[in-house]
Amino acid sequence: MKWQTRVTEIFGIQYPIIQGGLAHLAYADLCAAVSNAGGLGQITAMSLESPEALREEIRKVKQMTDRPFGVNFAIGQRGRPYAHMVEAALEEGVKIMSITGGNPTPFFEQLKGKNVKVLVLVAAKRQAQKAEELGAAAVMVVGQEGGGHLGRDDIGTMVLTPQVVDAVSIPVIASGGIGDGRGWMAAHALGAEGIEMGTRFIATKECVHASEAYLNALLSSDETNTTVIKRSLGAPARALVNPLTEKILQMESEAADYEVLKDYISGEANRKFIYDGDSENGFGWAGQVTGLIDDVPSVAELFERMVKEAESIRKNWKFES
């Protein structure tokens, strides 16, 4: 079966499957594996320390695949500049970039005339409309089931996706709660032209930076074992339930402000768990799709499985008039 949508056409990929930015985890091995399997792999730029480190990672990906890939920029981090990282990606010839968090206007201004296709992660209809106005090639719509940072309105993927499809003319990519061929086909039924997955790609062999403790937590958790932290800061984000997230939630219930919380919700605290397995002092992002994850295949094996599931569903979508 052919899987041609505007997403595959715009980004030059075989399957309309996008790998999420995955802070501190989306590096060359995973990115190249996703692209080689027919999707769009991505590097996480703002988890790297410098433009030189980003250049090195981009060059590694180019050695591992000749297929399209992207670079993700999480631009919503407090006080952290990113223009120099974007410039490094441009100088390395990157033609696909994605944005998560923050105001995308300066990002688009920097890319004017650069012939770069931009994906924007949104969690509301108005954000999608703004992204289209700015010139986004497509929007990725994340429902409240997703892992990591989410919208403030707690709207699920099933409702949010068709709302955005109706509101914009550019392709919509569904995200949040998707981890297999069934979720992929459900997204198409909602009007999306592709999917983005984050948590499911963490539990793959090529996500080499994820600790055994993190992987075991994903495998043993069900859809009830995630929680949303940082609501009190106006930046809700879904993570695995563990001692640190329980402590964060307690502090939030006691009206702790950002200055009090910042060390507990920092990138360093994130790395303590996802790299070192320290659940007392670290946390790991994860979506409710953990309830569908029970193994750690290679990316190629995951794609093969999803394609078979999706093709089986497509064959059954034959209705008599």
FIMAR-737736 format. One record per residue: residue in one letter; x, y, z of N, C-alpha, C in turn. Coordinates in pm, whole numbers, plus 32768, in hexadecimal, padded with zeros to 4 digits. Last residue first. Layout:
<votis>
AXYZXYZXYZ;...
</votis>
This chain:
<votis>
S775880257FED76FB80967FE2766A80657FEE;E78337F8A80D277D57F7C806377767FF48062;F797E7FE1812178F27FE48145789A7FDA80C9;K7AA27F9381997A5B7F87811A79C77F79813C;W7B8C7F80824A7B397FF782367AF87FF481AC;N7C357EAE82497BB07E9682827B547F0E8274;K7D1B7F1D81E77CD77EB781957C497E9D81C7;R7D617FC082BF7D397FFC82407CED7F9981E8;I7DAD7EFC837A7D387F5183937D067F908312;S7E8F7E9882FF7E207E3E831D7DA07E8E8335;E7F307F7A82FD7F017F42827D7E8C7EE48292;A7F617F9784107F177FFE83C87EE27FCA8343;E7FF47EAE84497F777ECA848F7F217F2C8440;K80D07ED3839C807A7E5E838E7FF27E7583D0;V81397FC18407810A7FC0837D80AC7F498367;M81847F6B8507811D7FD184F780E37FD2846A;R824E7EB184CA81D77E88851581657EEC84FE;E830B7F53844C82D27EDF840682507EB38447;F83478009851A83088037849F82C57FC38455;L83C27F5785D0834A7FA385F682FF7FD3857B;E849E7F02853E84397EA1856783B67EE6858D;A85297FF5852B84FC7FB184B1848F7F4C84D1;V856580278638850C808285F084D580408573;S85517EF586F7859B7F5786A985377FB28665;P84847EEB882684B17EBC87A385167F1C8766;V84377EA8894984987F0A891784CE7ED68891;D82E37E9489CE83617E5D899D83BA7ECE896A;D81F47F068A10821D7E928A5E829B7E508A29;I811B80108A0D81A77FEB89F681CC7F758A4F;L802880758A4A8030802289D280BD7FEF89B7;G8047811B8B217FED80A98B317FED804B8ABA;T80D781EC8ABE812181858B0980CB81088B1C;V802E82A98A61804782378A08809F81CE8A4A;Q803183818B027FDB83148B2A7FEB82998AD2;G819383E08AF7810483F08ADD80B583778B0A;A82A184648BB6825E83F18B7881CA84118B65;W83D884CD8C3F835E84ED8BF68324846D8BBA;G845584838D7F845984658CF083D484858CAF;F852B85058E8884A984E08E4F84B984C48DBB;G85EF84EF8FBC85DA85098F2D855284D98EFF;N8615849E90BD86428526909C862D854A9009;E85AC83A290C4859983F8913985B7848A9115;S85F6831C8FE3856B83478FEB854E839E9065;D86F583018F1B86E183338FA38654836C8FAF;G875782AF8E2486F5825B8E6886D682858EF6;D880083428D84883B82FB8DF687D982A28E42;Y876383A78CAE87EB83758C97881A83188D06;I866A83E38D18866E83A18C9586F9836C8C74;F86B084558E19866383DA8E0C867783978D86;K875B85278DE1877B84CD8E51872C844B8E4A;R86DC85BA8D1A874B85608CF5876E84FE8D65;N8625864B8DB785F685F08D4F8663858A8D2D;A86D486EA8E47868286888E8E864A86208E2C;E873887838D738793872F8DC1874686C38E0D;G865B880F8D21869387AB8CC786F2874E8D10;S858288348E4685EB885C8DE7861287EB8D89;I84DC88218F1984A2880F8E948506882B8E24;Y857288588FF9852A87D88FF684F487BA8F6A;D85CD89588FD8862F88EC8FDC85EE88628FCF;K84D889F18FDB852C89E78F63859189768F65;L842F8A2190B4842289A590698490898B9004;V846E8B1C911484738AAA917084778A269124;E84468BB4903384C98BB6907384DA8B4190D2;Y83348B8B8FFC839A8B548FA484228B4E8FE7;D82928B41913C82A48B8A90BF83178B4F906E;A81A58A7591E682328A9291CA823E8ADA9143;A80A98A32924D80BE8AB4920A81518AD991F9;E807D8936929C809E8995930780C78A1D92CF;S806788AE91B67FEC88BD9206800089209278;E817388AA916D811788FE9121809689159170;M81D187ED922182038876922981A688D691DE;Q8149870D91C28131873C924A815D87CC925A;L81BC86F890C4812D871290D081098744915C;I82C586BB911082A7873590C58214875B90D3;K829F85C1918982D1863291D982B286B79194;E8250852F90AE81F4853C911F821D85B09179;T8336853C901582BE85808FE48257858F9053;L83E484A590C083FC853490A8837F857A9074;P8373839D90CA838183EE9142839784839128;N829683968FA7830483618FF7831683BB9071;V81E783798E7E81DA83898F0E8253834A8F52;L826C84158D5C8252839C8DA9824383BE8E3D;A81C885448CE7823D84F38D0A821184758D51;R815C865B8C2C813D85D48C5F81BD85838C71;A812987AD8C85817B874A8C3E816786C28C80;P80C389058C7680AB88788C9B80F988178C45;A81088A1B8CC3814F89CC8C5F813E89388C7B;G80B48AB68D92807A8AD08D0F80BD8A858C9F;L81088A6E8E8581608ACA8E3E81298AEE8DB5;S805789B08ED480568A2F8F1E80AD8A988EDD;R80A088D68E388024891F8E1C802589A98E5C;K817F88388E68819488C18E388113890A8E11;I811186EB8E068153874A8E60815987D38E1D;V803D85E38DED805C86648DB0809486C28E1A;T809984888DD5805B84F88E198087857A8DD6;T806983268DA280A583A68D80805A84138DC9;N7FE782348DC88064824D8E1080B182C78DDD;T7F1181EA8D347EF582348DB07F74825E8DF9;E7F6781508C637F3C81D88C437F1C822A8CBF;D807D80A88D07800780AB8CB27FDA813C8CA3;S81D480398D11816A80998D2D80F180808CD5;S82997F928CBA82477F648D2A81D27FC08D48;L8317801D8BEC82DF7F988BD3827E7F6C8C40;L836F81068C6A831281108BFA82CB808A8BE3;A841F80958D2383AC80E18D53834380EF8CE6;N84DF802B8C7B84907FD08CCF841280158D04;L8549811A8C12850580BA8BBB84AC805B8C0B;Y85B781838CFF855181CE8CB4850181708C5B;A867380C08D3F860780DF8D9E859581298D59;E872080CC8C6A86D180528C7C865C806C8CDA;S871382118BCA874481B18C2D86EA81378C35;A874A82808A8286E682648AEA871981F88B48;H87FC829389B3881A82E08A2C87B982C48A9E;V87A4820A88D5881181D08922882F821A89A4;C86C181B0882E86C0821F888E872781FF88FA;E86CA80C787A2872281338775871B81AF87CC;K860B8020881086988000882686F580728800;T850380D488B4853C8090884085D1807E8857;A846281848959846F80F48970849380AD88EE;I844F827788D984B18268894684CC81D4895F;F837F825F88298406825687F28472824F885F;R82A3828688D082B682028893834481F4885D;T82BA839C891082D18335897582ED82AC8938;G8281840C880082F484288854831383B488AF;M8204843186B9821083DE8731828E8404877C;E811B84BF85DD819984D0862481968475869D;I80858475849E808A846D8530811584918561;G7FB484F88394802A84B783C9802284B58460;E7ED9858583577F23854B82E67FA6850B8312;A7D95857983F97E26859383F97E6785508381;G7C90852884017CB4858E83A07D4785B2839E;L7C4F845484987C2E84D684D07C5285498472;A7CBE8385840D7C2C838E84107BFD84148445;H7DC983AE844C7D9B83C983C37D0383D683BF;A7DBE835985587DE483E385387DB7840984AC;A7D85824D853A7D2282A3857B7D3E8335855C;M7E7481F584CF7DFE81F9847A7D8E824D84B7;W7F16821585B67F3A825585377EBE826184DF;G7E9F816C866D7E9F81FC86867EBD824A8608;R7EDA807B85EA7E5080A186047E458137861D;G7FEE806685E67FA8807A85697F1780A3857C;D805B8123870C805280AC86B7800380CC8639;G8050820287A680C581AD87B580C2812F8762;I7FD1832E88207FE082DA87AA805F828687B6;G7FAF83F188E07F68837388F07F758313887C;G800484EA88127FC984D688967F798456889E;S7FBB858186D6801B8554873A7FD4854787C0;A7F8F85AB85757F58859185FA7FC285588658;I7FBC86AE849A7FFB863284CA7FCD861C8559;V7F30874C83867F2D873B84177F6586B18439;P7F88882882797F7787A282B27F7F87A2834B;I7EC8895F825E7F45891282557F3088898296;S7DE089DD829D7DE7899B821A7E65894A8208;V7D2489CE83D47D9789F483817D9289AA82FD;A7C3F897184557C6589FD84687CD68A2B840D;D7C138865843B7BAD88BE84067BD889518406;V7CF2880684C37CE187E684357C7D884683F4;V7CB0885885C57D1D889B857F7D15888084E9;Q7BDE87A885FB7BCC8838860A7C35888485BA;P7C5186AA85DC7BF486DA85767BD5876F8581;T7D0486BD86CA7D3386A986417CCE86D885D9;L7C6B86D887B87CBF874687877CE6873786F5;V7BEB85E387E37B9C865C87CC7BF086C9878A;M7CBA852987F97C43850687AC7BEE8581878A;T7D70859D88AC7D938592881E7D18857987C8;G7CCB867389A07D0585F6896F7D1C85F788D9;I7D2087908A557CCE875A89E87D1486E089AF;D7D8788358B267D6787A78B3D7D09876D8AD3;D7DE789368B0A7D5689218B0A7D2A88918B1B;R7EF289678AEA7EB889868B6C7E26895D8B78;G7FB388658A427F6488DE8A487F2688F18AD2;L80F687E48AB2807187DA8A78802D88638A78;H823287428ABF81E187BB8ACD816387B78A77;G822F85DE8AFD8272865F8AF6820D86D18AFA;G813F851A8A4181A7852A8AA481EC85B08A94;G7FD485338A098061852F89E480C0853C8A5A;E7ECD855B8A407F0684D68A5E7F9D84D28A4E;Q7E7C864F89E27EA786488A6F7EDD85BF8A97;G7F0C866688937EA0865D88F47ED686478980;V7FB4872B87AE7FC486CE881D7F4E86D7887D;V7FEA874186617F85876186C57F8D86FD8737;M80BE87DF858B80B1876585DA805987878651;V80938871844C808D887C84DD807E87F2851A;A816188D6833680FF887D837480FF889A8409;A81F189B082E781CF894C8281816488ED82B3;A81A98AFD835281C88A728372819F8A158300;G817C8C11833A81B98BC882CC81E18B3982EA;L80E58CA883E381758CC183E181BD8C768371;E7FE88C3983C27FFF8CC3839980958CE1838A;E80158B41843F7FF88B4883AF80128BD48379;A80348B94854780A38B518503808F8B55846C;K7F338BF7857B7FA68C52857D801C8C168533;Q7EA28B0A856F7E858B7485107EF78BD88509;A7F108A85864A7F1F8A4D85C47F078AB7855A;Q7EB98B25871A7F498B1887027F638AE28676;R7DA78AFD870D7DDC8B8386F07E738B7F86D7;K7D9189ED87597D6C8A1886D37DAA8A9E86B0;A7EA4896488127E2689AE880B7E0F89DC877C;A7FA0890D881A7F4288C788727EBC890F8876;V80A888C6872B8041891B87677FE688C787BF;L81DD88D48691818A888886EE812888E78731;V822489088541820C894985C181B188F18615;L831C88E6844882AE88A78491829E88EF8517;V839789778322838A898083B3830B893C83E4;K848F896682328407893D825383FB893382EB;V854E8A6A81AC85458A03821484B289E6822E;N85AD8B41810E857C8AC580D1857F8A508132;K85F08C3C816B86528BD0817E86258B4A8143;G85458D17817A85988D07810385FB8C948108;K85488D1D82D785158D5A825C85788D4A81E9;L859B8CC283CB859E8C64835B856C8C9E82D7;Q85718D8B848085FB8D63846686068D0B83EA;E845B8D8B848384A28DFF844E85328DDC842C;F84268C9B850584048CA98478844A8D208437;F84838CE7860484BC8C7385BE84A28C7E8529;P83DA8DB7865284688DD2863684AD8D6085EB;T82DE8D18866482F38D86860583868DA485EB;P82A58C55872382EE8C2E86AA83128CA0864D;N82CF8C5A887682998CAA880A82E68C8C878A;G82C68B11891C82F18B9A890282AB8BDD888D;G82C789BF889482C68A2388FE82EB8AAF88CE;T838589448789832B892587F8833989918861;I83BA8925863183BA897E86A5835A8947870C;S84988895853D841A88998587842B88ED8604;M8517889183EF852488B2847C849A88B184BC;I85CA882F82D7854E881A83228568883983B5;K86C28857826F8651888B822285CA88778266;V880E88A082C08791886282EE871B88A682A9;G891188FD828888B988D6821B883888918244;E89AE8967834589C488D98329896388A482BF;E89458A63835A89CA8A57831D89EC89C682FC;L885D8A2283E988558A58836188D98A458318;A88CA89D684DE887F8974848E887389A283FE;A89378ACD852D898F8A598518894A89F084C3;E884F8B63854888B18B8984E389108B1684C6;V87DA8AE5862387968AE285A187F98B028532;M88928B3086E288838AA386C3883D8A91863C;H886F8C4186ED88F28C0F86C388EE8B7B86A0;A876A8C53875187868C8086C8880B8C4A8695;Y87358C198858873B8BA987FB87648BD2876E;P875E8C6089B9875C8C87892C87698C0E88D0;R86958C378ACF86FF8BF78A8286F68C1F89F0;G85C98C9A8B7286448CE78B6586B18CA78B11;R852C8B6C8B95853B8BF18BD085C78C2B8BB9;Q84D18ACF8A6A851F8AC88AE485418B558B16;G844B8AB6897B84038AF189EB84528AF38A6D;I84B28A3688A384D68AC488B484948B05892C;A853B892A883784E1894988A6850189D688D3;F856188C786F9858A89338751851C894B87B9;N85D687B5863A856F87EE868F85AA885986EB;V861F876D84F186588799857085EB87E085BD;G85E8864A841C85D286D1844C861F86EE84CB;F862D859F82E6862085A283778610863483A1;P862784CE81C18608854B820786018539829E;R874283EA819386B5840E818C869A848F81DA;D882D837781B0882583D98143879684088131;T88CD833782EC885983308292886683988224;M89BF8351836D896E82DA838A88F582CB832F;Q8A2E844183318A8083CA83188A2E834A8323;K896984EA838A898384E482FA89DB846E82D4;V898984CA849E890F849A845C8926848A83C7;K8A7F854A84C28A7284BB84E089F884818499;R8A3D864F84838A998608842B8A9485718444;I89988689855E8961868D84D689BA863E8477;E8A56867C862A89E8861D862989A88617859E;E8AFF875285E98B3586CA85EF8AC6866385E5;R8A4F882B86048A8D880E85828ABF877D857E;L8A22881B871789B4880486B989EB87E2862F;A8B1C885F87788AE687DB87978A7287B88739;E8B29896487198B8A890286E88B5988738703;P8A6389E887A98A5289D587198AB1896D86E0;S8A3C892D88E18A738997888E8A53898087FB;E89C2885F896D89FF88CD89B78A2889438961;L887587E5892C890687E6891489438866894B;S87718809894087AB87B389A7884387AB8997;M872688958864873A88E288DD8765888C8953;A870587D08793877188338791878E886F881A;T86CF868E875B86A486F587B98713875B87CC;I868C8615861386EF862F867D86B4869986DA;Q85A5852A858485CC85B185AC863985AD8616;G851E847984668565848184E4858B85108503;L840B841E83C7845E849583D3849B8498845E;G840E82D1833683D083438376842A83BE8373;G84A181FD82D2843C823A827C83F282AF82B7;A8577819C8355850081468354848F81818300;N8628826F8348864481F882F785CC819A82EF;S85B08316840785B4833E837B85CD82C68320;V85DC827C84ED8553829F84C5855182C58432;A86F5827384F086A781F784E98619821284BB;A873E837E850C875F83388490870D82B98481;C86D983AE861586B083FE85A186C783B3851F;L876A82F886B186D982EE86A586A883378629;D887783528685884F82C5867587BA82B7865D;A8879846F86BB889284388636885E83A98624;Y876E84B287A887F084CD876B8801847786ED;A869C84EF8887869384E887F58716851387B5;L86C4851B899886C08492896686C8848888CE;H86A7861E89F6871585CD8A2C8719853D89FA;A8556862A898F85C5866D89D2862686088A0F;L84B285DE889084EA858D88FB856985CA8939;G842E8616879784AE865387B884F88610882A;G839C84F386EC839B856B873F8427859A8765;Q8393848B859F83CA8472862583CD84F58672;I827E845484CF82E484B284FC8311848A8588;I820383BC83B8821E83A58445829583FC846E;P8198837182AF818083F082F4818C83E3838C;Y829D82CF81F8822882C3824E821483478299;Q8367833E8155831582CE8126829382C28174;I83A4849E811083B08424815F834F83BA812E;G83A885B080C783F3854D807C840984CB80C5;F830F86778132838D8658817783DD85E88133;I8236868C8081827F870480AB830986E180E2;E81DE857E8068820A85CC7FF482618642801D;T81908533816881FC84E781258233853680AF;V80C885F9818D813C85F181E781AE85A481A6;R800585C380D48055863D80C380D0863D811D;T80398462809F7FEB84D280D0803D855080B5;Q80518316804E806A839D801E800784008059;W80948205806D8070825880DF808882EB80BC;K802A80E57FBC806F81647FBE803B81B88032;M80537F8980008000800080008057807D8000;
</votis>
